[in-house]
Amino acid sequence: MTTHLGVNIDHVATLRQVRSAREPEPVAAALLAQSAGAHGITVHLRGDRRHIQERDVRLLREVLAIPLNVECAASPEAMKSVVPLKPNWVTFVPETREELTTQGGLDVVFLQAHLRTVIRELRTSDIRVSLFIDPQLEQVKMASRIEADAVEFNTGVYADLPPGNDPGPELDRLRESARLAARLGLRVLAGHGLNLQNVASVAAIPEVQELNIGHSIVGRAVLVGLERAVQEMLAAIAEAGA
Ligand code: PXP
């Protein structure tokens, strides 16, 4: 089976928020990703609401035909916002205000008691739970023990290796962790920092069922779409002068 792609549209919302404007509309971006063949849409509802807003999640839930995954902190405030929005999936990530993007995976071993409680709570609302973790066997075992539905392996360390560094050991950690997670019955995802150059080695791990990719897709969309956007503006200007 080919690996599924979940498209993270946070950065479409980032572009909207820098102007407090109406566009670009993340819901339109999600529908385009869906019609292009994406298997899921992911958004991160951050505590500081720096990009995605509750309104976006509500509309996405209404219009999407593919599953919606909401990343958030496993905090009471986040739960109060996310549970009523009823996404198909919630992915718990560590979150600090200062970070530019998610840094590292959750420490599921340390947070086991709290996470077990919130996973149960979400299950009663028919929401499945994924945990964003580093590729470490003890984290995988604990994710299974506290009855998560899925784990998403942080590929950030692999993706951020400086040129010339051997990616072999980190890929081995990802492969071994993915194997264990699948054996324990967890759905296996991976993501963070993946792009056209580095995605193949992760997509080739047989147990990885889905990749969540955002920044590189939205960044590339700006470049491949720029020519057309300029042509459209030139046409609009020319029409006014005609
Ligand atoms: N998975 C998780 C848990 C994330 O927090 C992010 C970033 O929001 C991604 C995947 C996507 O990472 P990137 O934007 O680098 O593709």
Boltz pocket constraint, residues with backbone or C-beta under 6 A from the ligand:
constraints:
  - pocket:
      binder: B
      contacts: [[A, 8], [A, 10], [A, 44], [A, 71], [A, 91], [A, 93], [A, 101], [A, 102], [A, 132], [A, 152], [A, 190], [A, 191], [A, 192], [A, 193], [A, 194], [A, 212], [A, 213], [A, 214], [A, 215], [A, 216]]
      max_distance: 6.0
